[in-house]
Amino acid sequence: MALYLIGDIQGCDSALGRLLTHIDFSPSRDTLYVLGDLVNRGPDSASVLRRLRALQGTAHCLLGNHDLHLLAVALGIRKAHRKDTLDGLLQAPDRDDLLHWLRHQSMAMHLQHHGTSVLMVHAGVLPAWTCAQTLALAAEVQTMLRGPDYAQFLATMYSNLPDQWDEGLQGNDRLRVIVNALTRIRFCDADGRMEFDTKEGLAATPAGFTPWFDAPGRRTAGDTVAFGHWSTLGWLGRSDVLSLDSGCVWGGCLSALRLDAPDVNGRLHHTLFEVPCPQALAPGE
């Protein structure tokens, strides 16, 4: 049995099919963890959701910012962006079933692999959060999205404020900070204040901020955190962070990482697989 992590697919179903063939994926033997942004900007979001849903218990998917955007657009809460490619999915005969399946996916996941703790999120975690706290906070959002009031929540989700975690936060402010950290963060300061304007790579780190995974005192530093979202960062394979958005929809590759047994020093070992995914889009979020 092999465990694979897959980065942002963003509607590129053909690339996903080629990647699954490349890794010789077998649903009777292997397991996938997809790190969010299943849809949008690529040509066939509906087929991506159908393919992953058909894998049932062998594909475990996170929600990313584009997936939440789809849910908001479907409800008429948000207008489609001019670069969105969601019409085919929104007009599909099985639209409602696909959207229902999507909003029942996870905001964060955790697995123990040969004694190594692997925390999976779409974008990142705040430095004050432990792995257990991250999962508990993600569950709060999941409960709201799966419940009868999810439309009301999505209508209040879009704001950069509050931009910092506080244990006393309640209601929509609390949920908004959790969502923004799990699906949008790239940079934060030493106090965990999030910066949302910069979308470039590490060379563009704004003054006073660091990449979230290098924030001093990050309480998930003892875990391996796997994430996507940051195409301009690209592949990053450290003992504590695995970045898997390799820019498929922007003309890069779609990546899968097989988690192997740790090496003799107890460090997580992995094997990277990639397939090209040519697109004619300019880099963007």
C-alpha positions, 0 to 999 in steps of 0.5 A: 500500500502506497500513500500519495499527496497531490498538489493543486489540481485546479480543474486539470483532469487530464493531468490528474489522469496522467499522474495517476497512471504515472504512479500506477495508482490502484484504488484497491491498494493505494491512498490519495491525499489531495491538498485542496484547490481541486477546481477552477482556472483549469479546463474541466473541474467537473471531471476532477470532482467526478474522478475523485468522488468515484475513488470513494474512501481511497481519495481524501480531499482538502478544501482550498480557497478556489473550492470555497470560492466555487461554493460561494459562486454557486450560491450567488454569494460571490460573482465569478472572476473573469479568469474563473472556469467554473461554468461547465461545472455549474451547468452540469446535470450532476452539479448539486451532487458534486457541490454537496460532495465538495463541501463535505471534504476536510479543512485539515487532515492528519496521519501518522506514517511510520511514526512521523506526524504529517499534518495536511492543510491547503495553505498553512498554519498559524505559528501559535497553533499545535497540530491538535489545535489546528485539527480542532479549529478545522473541525469547527469550519467543517461543521459549519460547511456541512450544516444547514447554515453554511450559506450564511457563513460563506456570505461573511467569509470574505474579509482579511480581518481579523488578521491575527488569531486570538483565543477569545475570537467568536462567531464569524470572526473566529471562523474567518481567521481559521479559513484564512490561515488554512486556505490563504496564508503565505506570510505572517509576522512574529506575532502571527499577523497574516499578510495577504497581498504578496503572492510571489515567492520567497524573494518577495517576502515583505518587510517584517514578515516571514513565510509562515513555516519559518515563523519563530516559535511555530508550534507545528515545527515538530510535525511535517506540514504538507501544503499546496496553494503557493505556486510561486514557491514551488516544490519544497521538501524539508523535514518539516514542510512539504510544498506541493503546488507546482503550478500545474494550471500556470504551465508547470507540473502536477505533482504527487509525493509518495510517502516512504519509510523514514531513513536511518535517522528517522527523517521522513523519506519521499519520492516525487512524481510529476507530469507536465500540465501546459496551460496558457495562463499567467501565474496568479493565485 
